[in-house]
Amino acid sequence: MCGRPGRAKGRTLPLAPAGFADAIDAYISFVELEKGLSRNTALSYESDLRQCASFLHRHGVRNWETVTSNHLTRWLHSLSGGFTESSQARKLTALRMFCRHLMREDVRRDDPTALLSGPKFRRKLPATLSPSQIGRLLAAPAGGDAYALRDRAILELFYSSGLRISELCRLTLQQVDLNHGFVRVFGKGSKERVVPIGGKASDALAAYLSSARTRMVKPRTGSELFLSHRGRALSRKTVWYVVKKYARLAGLSRLVKPHLLRHSFATHLLGGGADLRAIQEMLGHASIGTTQIYTAVESSRLLDEHAKFHPRNRSK
């Protein structure tokens, strides 16, 4: 028994060795069915655990019951040459959660990850666009043809709501309430949240729905909000292309990704005085710690402003 075959992010997962596979398969089913984790997250955990199991098997370990902290320390050290610090930290997190599950299931009496420490790294601050850059980007889809109206609505909604690209691509007509100014979003782990959208985004969506989407509808079109020329839901690749196209037309020299609009949304809200808990809820973060990174972005911006414009700094 070498575990079920699987695919993660476009690649085939390696088979887990006998003695390790059954516990991994049971755990992945548990986190999907009981914990409600998304398939992509579960596949990432599965990939990490299979990688660890293969390493342990090559070094003479035959099952999870006999794994020691020393074994796992050697595995973590083997990752340092080929994986970033953040990837190493994610793999250790997946392993910690799995080992705690093994204890709950009485497969192990102790946690071999208890004394392990992850890599030391500084979390990179998310990049953002300035309000003036955002203004240029949102003004870039000029004209009244169907695709300009669609693309303007996409950009306005991205910046107004802070949605993830996957959430925007999955939006349906039923999730949008222009009368009350919000969208109902199903985020990671299918968790539902209600996100307000501003007046500009509501106007752009209304223009798209009344004048553009109807021209894109084909016989097999469903209820997807944003449509391609074939009348199908927009793919992530197409949305990436849309954002990059208008960033170029707006004269923005940096690489602009869809997630940059999400970062800008959160940073600009915080800079305007919004409550951190409210931003957490709108972004769909499970932990306030994830949202707190934007306080560091805002502090960094203030330091830059002080360094540029305070007379005692300018005198240098």
C-alpha positions in Angstrom: 0.0 0.0 0.0 1.6 3.2 -1.1 -1.2 5.7 -0.8 -3.7 7.2 -3.3 -2.4 9.0 -6.3 -3.0 12.8 -6.2 -2.5 16.0 -8.0 -1.4 19.4 -6.4 -1.3 22.7 -8.3 -0.9 21.0 -11.7 1.7 18.3 -10.7 1.3 14.7 -9.7 2.0 14.0 -6.0 4.7 11.4 -5.2 3.4 8.3 -3.6 3.8 7.9 0.1 5.8 4.8 1.2 3.9 1.8 2.8 3.7 2.3 6.5 3.1 6.1 6.1 0.4 6.3 3.4 -2.7 5.2 5.3 -2.2 7.7 8.1 -1.7 10.6 5.6 -4.7 9.6 3.6 -6.9 9.4 6.7 -5.6 12.8 7.9 -6.3 14.5 4.5 -9.8 13.2 4.5 -10.2 14.5 8.1 -9.1 18.0 7.3 -11.3 18.2 4.2 -14.5 16.7 5.7 -14.3 17.7 9.4 -12.2 20.9 9.3 -13.6 22.2 6.0 -10.2 23.1 4.5 -10.2 23.8 0.8 -8.9 21.2 -1.6 -5.9 23.3 -2.5 -4.9 23.6 1.1 -5.4 19.9 1.8 -3.3 19.0 -1.3 -0.5 21.3 0.0 -0.5 19.5 3.3 -0.6 16.1 1.5 2.4 17.0 -0.6 4.4 18.2 2.4 3.6 15.0 4.4 4.4 12.7 1.5 7.7 14.5 1.0 8.6 14.0 4.7 7.5 10.4 4.6 9.7 9.6 1.5 12.7 11.2 3.3 12.1 9.2 6.4 11.7 6.0 4.5 15.0 6.5 2.6 16.7 6.9 6.0 15.4 3.6 7.5 12.2 4.7 9.2 9.3 2.5 8.4 6.2 4.1 10.0 5.0 7.2 11.9 5.1 5.4 15.3 8.9 5.1 15.3 9.6 8.7 14.1 11.8 10.7 16.5 12.6 14.4 16.8 16.1 13.7 15.4 14.6 12.2 12.3 12.4 15.2 11.7 15.3 17.6 12.4 17.3 16.0 9.7 14.4 16.3 7.3 14.1 20.0 8.1 17.8 20.6 7.6 17.5 18.8 4.2 15.0 21.5 3.0 17.3 24.5 3.6 19.1 24.3 0.3 16.0 24.1 -2.0 13.1 25.8 -0.3 12.5 29.3 1.0 12.2 30.0 4.7 8.5 30.6 4.3 8.1 27.2 2.5 10.1 25.5 5.3 7.9 27.1 7.9 4.7 26.0 6.1 6.0 22.4 5.9 6.8 22.4 9.6 3.3 23.7 10.4 1.7 20.9 8.3 3.8 18.3 10.1 3.0 19.7 13.6 -0.8 19.6 12.8 -0.4 16.1 11.5 1.5 14.8 14.5 -1.1 16.3 16.9 -3.7 14.4 14.9 -1.8 11.2 15.3 -1.8 11.7 19.1 -5.6 12.3 19.1 -6.0 9.1 17.1 -3.8 7.2 19.6 -1.3 6.3 16.9 1.4 8.1 19.0 1.7 8.9 22.7 4.0 11.9 22.1 4.6 14.7 19.7 7.9 14.4 17.9 7.6 18.0 16.7 7.2 19.5 20.1 10.9 20.7 20.4 11.4 21.5 16.8 12.0 25.2 15.8 11.3 26.7 12.4 13.5 28.9 10.4 14.1 32.4 11.5 12.9 34.9 9.0 11.5 38.4 8.7 8.1 38.5 7.1 8.3 40.5 3.9 6.0 43.4 3.9 3.3 43.3 1.2 3.8 45.7 -1.6 1.1 48.3 -2.3 0.1 50.9 -4.8 -0.3 54.6 -3.7 -3.8 56.1 -3.9 -2.7 58.1 -7.0 -1.4 55.0 -8.7 -4.7 53.2 -7.9 -6.6 56.2 -9.4 -4.6 55.9 -12.7 -5.1 52.2 -12.8 -8.9 52.4 -12.3 -9.2 55.1 -15.0 -7.3 53.1 -17.6 -10.2 51.1 -19.0 -11.5 53.9 -21.2 -14.5 53.8 -23.5 -17.9 52.2 -23.4 -17.5 48.9 -25.2 -18.4 45.7 -23.4 -14.9 44.7 -22.4 -13.9 48.1 -21.1 -17.0 48.1 -18.9 -16.3 44.6 -17.7 -12.6 45.4 -17.0 -13.5 48.6 -15.2 -15.9 46.7 -13.0 -13.3 44.1 -12.2 -10.6 46.6 -11.2 -13.1 48.7 -9.1 -14.4 45.6 -7.3 -10.9 44.3 -6.6 -9.9 47.6 -5.0 -13.2 48.3 -3.3 -13.6 44.9 -1.7 -10.1 43.3 -1.3 -11.2 40.0 -2.8 -8.8 37.3 -3.7 -8.6 36.5 -7.4 -10.1 33.1 -6.9 -13.1 34.7 -5.0 -13.6 37.2 -7.8 -13.5 34.6 -10.5 -16.1 32.4 -8.7 -18.6 35.3 -8.1 -22.1 34.7 -9.3 -25.0 37.1 -10.0 -26.7 35.9 -6.8 -23.8 36.9 -4.6 -24.0 40.6 -5.6 -26.4 42.9 -3.9 -26.1 46.4 -5.5 -29.2 47.7 -3.7 -27.5 47.3 -0.3 -23.9 47.6 -1.6 -22.2 44.3 -0.7 -21.1 41.0 -2.2 -21.4 37.6 -0.4 -18.1 35.8 -0.7 -17.2 32.1 -0.2 -13.5 32.2 0.7 -10.9 29.7 1.9 -12.5 26.6 3.4 -15.8 27.7 1.9 -16.2 30.2 4.7 -18.8 32.8 3.9 -18.4 36.5 4.6 -20.2 39.7 3.5 -18.0 42.4 2.0 -19.1 46.0 1.4 -18.5 47.6 -1.9 -18.2 51.3 -2.4 -20.3 53.6 -4.6 -17.7 53.7 -7.5 -17.6 49.9 -7.6 -21.4 49.6 -7.5 -21.7 52.1 -10.3 -19.1 50.2 -12.4 -20.9 46.9 -11.7 -24.3 48.3 -12.6 -22.9 49.6 -15.9 -21.4 46.3 -16.7 -24.5 44.3 -15.8 -26.9 46.5 -17.8 -24.8 47.2 -20.9 -22.0 44.7 -21.2 -22.7 41.3 -19.7 -25.9 40.8 -21.7 -23.8 41.1 -24.9 -21.4 38.3 -23.7 -24.1 35.8 -22.8 -24.2 32.6 -24.9 -26.6 29.7 -24.9 -24.7 27.8 -22.2 -23.8 30.7 -20.0 -24.5 30.2 -16.3 -24.9 32.7 -13.5 -21.2 33.6 -13.3 -20.7 37.4 -12.8 -17.7 38.1 -15.0 -17.8 36.5 -18.5 -15.3 35.9 -21.2 -16.0 36.4 -24.9 -17.2 32.7 -25.0 -19.8 33.4 -22.3 -17.9 31.4 -19.7 -16.6 32.4 -16.3 -13.3 34.3 -16.4 -10.2 32.3 -15.6 -7.5 33.4 -13.2 -5.2 33.7 -16.2 -7.5 36.2 -17.9 -7.9 38.3 -14.8 -4.1 38.4 -14.4 -3.9 39.6 -18.0 -6.6 42.3 -17.5 -4.8 43.7 -14.4 -1.3 43.7 -16.1 -2.8 45.3 -19.3 -4.3 48.3 -17.6 -1.3 48.7 -15.3 0.8 49.1 -18.4 -1.7 51.5 -20.0 -1.7 53.5 -16.7 2.0 53.9 -17.0 2.8 52.0 -13.8 6.4 50.8 -14.1 6.2 48.1 -11.4 4.7 44.6 -11.9 1.1 44.9 -10.8 -0.6 41.6 -9.7 -4.2 41.1 -8.7 -3.2 40.5 -5.1 -1.5 43.9 -5.1 -5.0 45.5 -5.2 -6.0 43.4 -2.1 -2.9 44.7 -0.2 -3.6 48.2 -1.3 -7.2 47.9 -0.2 -6.2 46.9 3.3 -3.4 49.3 3.7 -5.4 52.3 2.5 -8.3 51.4 4.8 -5.9 51.2 7.8 -4.3 54.5 6.8 -7.7 56.1 6.7 -8.5 55.0 10.3 -10.4 51.7 9.8 -10.5 49.2 12.7 -8.1 46.3 12.3 -10.8 43.8 13.2 -13.1 45.1 10.5 -10.3 44.8 7.9 -9.7 41.2 9.1 -13.4 40.4 8.6 -13.5 42.0 5.1 -10.3 40.2 4.0 -11.5 36.8 5.4 -8.4 36.3 7.6 -8.8 33.5 10.1 -6.3 35.2 12.5 -5.9 38.8 13.4 -2.1 38.2 13.3 -2.3 37.8 9.5 -4.0 41.2 9.2 -1.6 42.9 11.5 1.1 42.8 8.8 -0.7 45.9 7.4 0.1 47.9 10.5 3.8 47.3 9.7 3.2 48.5 6.1 1.5 51.7 7.4 4.3 52.3 10.0 6.9 51.8 7.2 5.1 54.4 5.0 5.0 56.9 7.9 8.7 56.4 8.5 9.4 57.0 4.8 7.3 60.2 4.8 9.1 61.4 7.9 12.5 60.7 6.3 11.6 62.5 3.1 9.9 65.6 4.5 11.0 66.4 8.1 13.4 69.3 7.9 15.9 67.7 10.2 16.1 64.7 7.9 16.1 66.8 4.7 19.1 68.7 6.1 21.2 65.5 5.9 
